[in-house]
Structure formats: C-alpha cells, structure tokens
C-alpha cells in the first residue's frame, strides 16, 4: 500500500465516521469508518518506514562496464569522507 492509498483509506474512514448519518440494518458505518482509518494509518506508517530505510545505490556507466556503488563504499564519488 502506498501513501496515496493510505490517505484515501483514512479519508473514506473519516467520512464514514463523522459525515454519514444514514443507517443500515446490521451495519455500523461508524465502526467501518474507524477500521478504515486504522488500516490506512497502519499502511501509511509502514510505507514511511520502508521509504525511510531504503538504501541509495548509484549506477555509474563507464564505456562498456556498469558499476553499482552503495553508500559508504570507498569508490563512492559523493562520499564526503573521501
């Protein structure tokens, strides 16, 4: 689930919880709205954690060869330590 889908679930849940006043037999729309908001919030947190911990990899093309350089590698041209 990406950020957009998470925000959509949170918005739909908030609408069902706070804005809809209709009643259906055997269905609690407020409870469904709260569940959607919780699922959307969990998806948003998981997505943000995954995006925050993703590693950066640079790809350098030199002639006929390709080099993959990970952060902290001594060959990293943008590493401020070297």
C-alpha positions in Angstrom: 0.0 0.0 0.0 1.4 3.4 -1.0 0.9 6.8 0.6 -1.9 7.7 -1.7 -3.9 4.6 -1.0 -3.3 5.1 2.7 -4.6 8.6 2.6 -7.6 7.5 0.6 -8.5 4.9 3.2 -8.1 7.5 6.0 -10.3 10.0 4.2 -13.0 7.4 3.4 -13.0 6.2 7.0 -13.3 9.8 8.3 -16.2 10.4 6.0 -18.0 7.3 7.1 -17.3 8.0 10.8 -18.0 11.7 11.0 -20.1 12.8 8.0 -22.5 9.9 7.1 -25.7 9.9 9.1 -27.5 7.1 7.2 -28.2 3.9 9.0 -28.2 0.4 7.5 -29.7 -2.7 9.2 -26.9 -4.8 10.7 -24.1 -2.5 9.6 -22.4 0.1 11.8 -20.9 2.6 9.4 -19.1 4.4 12.1 -17.2 1.2 13.1 -16.3 0.5 9.5 -15.0 4.1 9.2 -12.8 3.7 12.3 -11.5 0.4 10.9 -10.7 2.0 7.6 -8.8 4.9 9.3 -6.8 2.4 11.4 -5.8 0.3 8.4 -4.9 3.5 6.4 -2.8 4.8 9.3 -1.0 1.4 9.6 -0.4 1.4 5.9 0.9 4.9 6.0 3.3 4.2 8.8 4.6 1.0 7.1 5.1 2.9 3.9 7.0 5.7 5.5 9.3 3.3 7.4 10.1 1.4 4.2 10.8 4.6 2.3 13.0 5.9 5.1 15.1 2.8 5.3 15.6 2.2 1.6 19.3 2.2 0.6 20.6 4.5 -2.1 22.6 2.9 -4.9 24.4 4.9 -7.6 24.9 3.4 -11.1 27.9 4.6 -13.0 28.3 3.8 -16.7 31.9 3.8 -17.9 32.4 2.7 -21.5 31.2 -0.9 -21.7 31.0 -1.5 -18.0 28.5 -0.6 -15.3 29.4 -0.2 -11.7 27.0 -0.3 -8.7 28.1 1.7 -5.8 26.5 1.5 -2.3 26.7 4.4 0.2 29.8 4.3 2.3 31.8 2.5 -0.4 35.3 3.9 -0.8 34.6 4.2 -4.6 31.6 6.4 -3.9 32.3 9.7 -5.7 29.9 11.7 -3.5 31.1 10.3 -0.2 32.2 13.3 1.9 34.8 11.2 3.7 37.0 10.8 0.6 
